Amino acid sequence: MHKTPTVAAAAAVAVALAACGGSSSSSSTHATPPASATQAHTNTATPAATTTPFLASFRQVTTVGSTVPPNGDLNPYGLAIIPSSAGALHAGNLLVSNFNAKSNNQGTGTTIVELTSSGTRTVFADIKASSLPGACPGGVGLTTALSIVPGNYVVVGSLPTTNGQSATAQYGCLIVLNDKGHPVSTIAGANIQGPWDMTAVTHGSATSLFVSNVLNGGPKEGIRTIDNSTVVRINITSGADRAPKVISEQVVVEGIPWRDDKTALAIGPTGVAVDGSGTLYVADTLRSAILAVPQALTRATAVDDDSVTLTHGGDLKQPLGLALAPNGDILTTNALNGDIVETSPSGKQLLTRLADAKTGAGSLFGLAPAPGGTGVYYVDDGANTLRILH
């Protein structure tokens, strides 16, 4: 969300964390629903009432490890847990994409690192614009959009700049990597305009990628806020030795506000997740809202964000990353403070947990429940680390 400390500053933070055991705790709980909330969908696949919020028993934060690779890339954004082993991918490890280069310029990061649950770090990919096998307007600047699809292909978003400023931002693409971290194809076109985050829903060899976009024209003209960001569904097929092939594309949400921002590059729709009933949840960052889009896997028309607002305001402070808890609740990370917020599928904001007490605002992006529901992994770009709330 913002430029992170330099490598030296990040190292100092890491030392400070180590000195205090690398953990902190919080138990901030909010049981009151937001003052303004609109219910757009009731998730029938989830129990009507959850007796205990998923985050209720988690109060400790532990640093798993640094996300800074040898080339000095900063600002960890995307996070994905590896489901199966192949090539350089090892089941249970975590992939993290970096948005900034060592220069700390946004939209210039080129690396995806792989971390074990104990914090051992290797470089899965270092992507050069010259090595891309297809179109990617502007080059490489890896975002929060990070998924793994059948055949152990890794798909990552790119929103590149030349100097870290929105005036030089280009539309970018989705970059497809094989299990050894080598680019094999790109996905670009009119529906990909600043891919910011992504989730994948897979059935057999078929996958639906839901990609949120934060650039839909405007930054070069200095326009501050535009209500035209989208989430697009990209249907692909893939498998062993069969690289992802795009079958169809459909915009499912439109009219989402975004604006260019000197410190954040762009503020617009970020986290996305789909529940078992096919409802797509979207973190509408600029409006401090969560959207709930029904029939997202099959809909052939786009809905406007105002018509599918599940909840807004309250404890939501510009939500960024979004993931579903094992109990069906919605977890979001806030941009304006260091909180993770849990919201029910009916739109009731249940509680918050403090995930970053130091750098807080703008530090939290990708998150994912740990296997077995033992906690929540998340990246912290204020300290350039992977952490777990447990």
N, C-alpha and C positions, 0 to 999 in steps of 0.2 A: 504493500500500500504506500510505503514511503521508502526513501533511500535508507538502507541500513548502515550501521557503523562500518568503518573500514575494517580490513582483515585484522589489523593490530587491535582495534577497539573490540572486535568480536572475540579475539583471543583473550583479552582482558576480562570480558564478560564470562567466558568459559572458565577461566581461572577462578573468578569470584564464585561461580556456581559450584565448582569443585570444592572450594574451601568451605562452603556451607552444606556440603552433601548433595549439591545439585538438585535440591527440591524445595518446594514451598507448599503451603496449604491454604485452602480457602473453603468457607462453608456458607457463602452468600446465597440465601434461598429466597425466592419470590413466589408466593402462592397466589398472588392477585393477577387476574388476567389484565391485558392492556386496556387502557382507557378507550381506545378506538380499535375495533376489530370487526372484520366482516368474514363470516363463514361462507366459503365457496364450495366446499366439498366435505362429505363425511366419509372417511376411509372405512368401508365395511369389512375390509380384510383385517383390521386391527380391532381388538376388544374395545368396546365403547368407553370403558374406564380403566385406566392404568393405575393400580393401587400404589405403586412405588415408581417414581421417575427413574430412568436408567442411571442418571448421574448422581442420584441421591447418596450412594455409598462411596463416591469418589471424592477425596479431598486433598490428595497429595499429588504434587507435580514433580516428576523426575526427568532430568535431561538424559536422553538416550545417547546422543552424540552430535558432533558437529556435522553440518551439511556442506562445509566449504571444501571443494576439491583442490588438487594441487595447482590448478590454474587460477585459483582465487575467486571464482564465481561466488556471488552473494545472493541474498534474497530468495530463500527457498519458498516456492509457491505450491506446486502440485505434489500430491501424495497418493501412492497406490500400493496396496499390499499384494505381493506376488502370489498367485494361487497355485502354481505348479512349477516344477523345475525343468529348465531347458536352456542349453547354451550357457550364457552368463547369468541367467535368472535362477534364483534359488527360492523355493517355496517358503513362505513365511517372512522373507526379507521385505524391505520397504524401498520403493523407488521415490526419489525426490527430484523435482525439476527446479533449476535455478533461473531467476529472471534477470539478474544483474551480472555483468562482468566484473572483474576485479576493479575496474574504473569506477564502479558503483553507478554507472549509467543504466537506467531502466531499459528493458527491451533489448539487451545485448548479451544476456546469459546464454550459454550454449551447452551446458552440461546437465546430465541426469546422473545422480549418484545412487548407489545401492547400499543400504545399511542393514545390518543384522539387528535383532532385538537387543543385543548387548552393545551396539554402537559402532561395531567395526564397519568402516566405510571403504568402498571401492567406486571407481568411476565406471558406470554402465555405458555411457555414451558422451562423446564430445562432438557436437554436430557442427560442421563447417558449411556455410552457405554454398560454397563451391562444390560440395559433395552431394547436394540435394539432387535427386533424380527427376524432379518435376517442378512445377511452378510453386513459388512461395513469395508473393510480392513483398519485397523489402528485406528478405533474408531470415535470420534466426534471432529470436528473443523468446526463450521458453516461458510459458505461462503456467497457470494452475491446471489447465486442461491436461489430464494425464490418465490414461486407461490402458488396460491389457485385454486383448481380445483373442478368440480362438486361434491356435497356431502359435501362441506365445508371441504375438506381435504387440509392440508397445506403440500407442498413438499419443502424441504430445502436441499441444498447441504452440504456435509461434505468433507473437505480436511484436515485430521488430522495430527498432528505432536506430538512428545513426548516432545520436548524442544524448539519449535518455529523455528527450523532450517530446511532448505530444505533437508538436508541429512537424516532426520528422517521422511520426509513426506511419507504418504501412499496414495493409490489411492482413498480411501473413497467410498462414495455412495451418493444416494439420500435417504433421510429419509422421510417417509410419516407419518404425524400426523393426528389424528382426531380433531374435533372441540373443544375438551377439552385440546389439547396439548399433548396427549399421543401417542407415536409411535405405529403404527399398522403394518408397513412393511418397507422394504428397497428395493431399486433398485440398483443393482451392476452388475459388469461383465466387459468384455473386452472393451466395449465402454464407460465405465465410469472410467476416469483416471484423478482425480483431478477436479471434477465439480466446476466451478468457478462462473458461472452466468447462468441464465435460463429465458426463457419466455414461456408462455403458450397460445395456440390458441385453443379455445373450440367451438365446435358445438354440442349442445345437450349434450349427455353423453360422447362424444368422445373428447379427448384432445390430441394435439400434443405438447409435451415438447421439446424445443430446448435448449440443454445444451452445453455450451462451456467448454472445458477441457484444463487445463494448465499443466498437467503432462502426458506425454506419454513416460515414461521411461527416465532414465538419471540422476536424481539428486544425487543418491548415488555415481555415478561415477564422479561427479563434472563437467559434461559436461555443458558448459556455454550457448550455443544456439543450439536449434534443431528445424528444420522446419517440425514438425510432429504433432502439436496440431490439434484438430478437433472440429467441432460442430456436435452433433448427434441429430437426431429427434427420440424421443421415443413416440410412439402412445399408449395411454392408454384409458381405459373406467372406469368411476366411477359414483357414484350417491348416493342418500340417503341410508345410511346403506349398501353401496356397495363400499368397499375399492378399490382404483385404481388397475387395472390389466393391465400389459404390454401386448400389442397385437403384436407390432413389433418394430424394431429399424433399423435406417438407418443413416449412416454418410453422411452428406450433404456438408460439407466443410472439406478439409484436407490440409496439408502442411503449416499450420499457425505457424509462429515462436514463440518459448517461450524460456525462460531461467530461471534457478534458480538464486535467488538474496538474499544476506544475510539480507538486510533490508526489502525487499518486499516479501520474501519467493519465489514467482514465478511471472514472468511478461509474460503474454500471452493473448490470446483472452478472452475478458471479456463480456461487455454488448451485448445483443441480443434482437431484436424485429422484428415482422412480420407485414407488412402492409396488406391492404385489397386486394391487388392483389396477395398475396402469396410470396412477396419478403422478404427474410430474410436479415436484416441488422446486421452486426457484428462489434464490436469495436476490430480491430486488434491492440492491445495495443503497442506491441513492434515496429511495423512498423509505428505507428502514422497514421493509416488509418481506413477507414470505408469500409467494404465489402458489396456488394449487390448481394445476391444469388437468382436468379429467380426460380419460381416454387418450392419453398422450401417445400411446403406442400405435394407435389406429386412426387418429383424427386426420382429416384431409383438409382442414381449414385452420387458420390461425385465430386465436382469441386475443383480445386486448388485455393488458396487464390489470387495468382497473376492474375488469369484470371477474377476475379470479383471485383477488386478494384474500388470502386466508387470515392474516393478522398483520398489524403494523404498529409501530411505536412501542410503548412499554419498555421492556428490557432489550428490544432489538435496537441496536445502535449501529446502523449501516452494516448489516450482516454480510460476510464474505463467504468463507467456506461453508458447505452444507453437506450433511450426511444423515442417513437414517440409522437410528439405534436399533438393536435387536428386538426391542419391544414395539417398534413402529413409530416411535417419537422422532421428531426432527431436531437435529443438532446443528447449530450455527455458531460461527465465530464472529465476534464483533470487530469492526474497524475502529470505532471511536473509544473503545476501552479494551481491556484484556480478558473479557468474559466469553465463555461458551454458554449458550442459551439452549435450553430444552423446551420444545413446544409440542403439544399433542397434535394428532392429525385433525382434531376439531378446531384447532387454532388457539387453544389455551396455553399461555406461556407458563410453564411449570416451575422452573428454577434456573439459576445461573451458577456457574462455578468459575472462579477466577483462575485463568490459565497463564497470565503474564502480569505480574505486579510491578515490573520495572519499566520495560519499554511500552507495554500495553497497547496504546492506540496504533492501529495500522500494522500490527505485527503478525496477526493470525490469519492464515489462509487455509490450505488444505487440511482436512482431518478425516480420520477413519477409525471406527470402533476396532479395538484389538480383538484378535481371535479368541473365541470363548467368552466374549463380553467382559473381559477383565479390566477394561479401561478404554481410553480414547487416545490414539496417537494424533499428533498435530505438529505442523511446522511453525516455527517462530522466527520470522525474518528480522526481528529486532536483535536477536542473539545468534542468528544463523545456526539454528539447532533443530533437531527432531526431539520432541518431548512426548511424554505420556501422562495423562491425568488418570490416576488410579486410586 
